[in-house]
């Protein structure tokens, strides 16, 4: 009874505490990374800069760089500053550094929860605000995603703050200031994720359609100010040309538009419908549609963002993350209004209650599983294991059925040459021949075999080139990694078998 009273009297405080608890658990237990980009693009590059090298050869002064690559350097630059601070504080353990980073990301994500609640309350009242707040805090993917280094997730608090400043109480009294501040935050969101530009563009189009030209100018001025200073400034300092990375990204995206995962235009309807768990996802869809008139200033940016990503053939689930919180906010307002006025739901309260019980059962199971999921465990732990060996100059990764994996050198704390990374031909003979081409000193100190099955034939063949390799240890992937790989082998979460070259490391440490 006390908890229910607290829920009625101070719902935001309870929502924030629940968000903190589950995000703290995710920061402790949800190690590793989720996708390629939230490690190799944002972490591996930043730490390599701190260590005096350039993992991806992105910088013009790096050997092997051929010009701008089209990568947004703002967020990797922030991580570079974070890892530089860790170095000053003598925090050298990679796992400990990532723990502190997950704590920071978890705290950053609370902005989405708190101000998402406040936006909903300002537009629809307390009841839909409680619904939106608890969903933003405890949707099964939210705590796990909140501690990931995905730019699609990191840009969301800036988007939420941008919409808060034009919906908060008192914003109408100082509209030009409110729209300018909103633009500042939306410009920063675009600095992190280029595609977030559809949020200020959508708001600007709405202002144009409603004839609010002064507010449009204020919004544009704020957006262009932060975007130009950050994006243009970084490129100007590094390349001597403002916006060169953005230009390269745009041109390469157009030429490589069909080179990735090509899915049908309706794919994101299925993604949202499944990710938000039916029937609640259907409730939110219906609520979202019902509010198209009164919340059109939010709907229009979402629709532009959604339409663009539905048009582009390359579709990955993470691409639409920036719109999900705003979708939940509008959907919660519309659904609550519909539910309160619906004669059907008034006479079918038991059925409605059963829908929500089903939702919270499924959501709670998935929430607990993912909050404690160590993703990409075998790859991260294999490098952590080998970090106790010093001066590892060369390594080789060999896969039993596909191209060799890219192992995260960040967790190794060293930046050795990986033979498979330097050789376009990924056959076993070619990899091993390459590793020995420059003499015995370039032979791999360790070989990392990844396979779903028997590796003995690979080991026997490898010993023709490296007769002194011996078995070191086996690193298993986590339960979810195994399940995801079994459901879709494109997720290459495999067991790692580590072999040591006794010519360089005679004894096991």
Secondary structure, DSSP 8 states (H G I E B T S, - for coil): -HHHHHHHH-HHHHHHHHHHHHHHHHHHH--B-SSSIIIIITTHHHHHHHTTS-TT--STTSTT--S--S--HHHHHHHHHHHHHHHHTT---HHHHHHHHHHHHHHHHHHHHHHHHHHHHHHH-HHHHHHHHHHHHHSTTHHHHHTS--HHHHTHHHHHHHHHHHHSTTTTTTHHHHHHHHHHHHHHHHHH-GGGHHHHHHHHHHHHHTT-HHHHHHHHHHHHHHHIIIIIHHHHHHHSSTTHHHHHHHHHHHHTTTSS-B--TTHHHHHHHHHT-TTHHHHHHHHHHHTTTTTHHHHHHHHHHHHHHHHSSB--GGGGHHHHHHHHHHHHHHHHHHHHH-HHHHS-HHHHHHHHHHHHHHHHHHHHHHHT--BTHHHHHHHHHHTTS----EEEEEESSSS-----HHHHTS--EEGGGS-S--SHHHHHHHHHTT-GGGS-SEEEEEESS--HHHHHHHTTT-TTEEEEEEE---HHHHHHHHH-TTS---EEEEEEETTT--S--
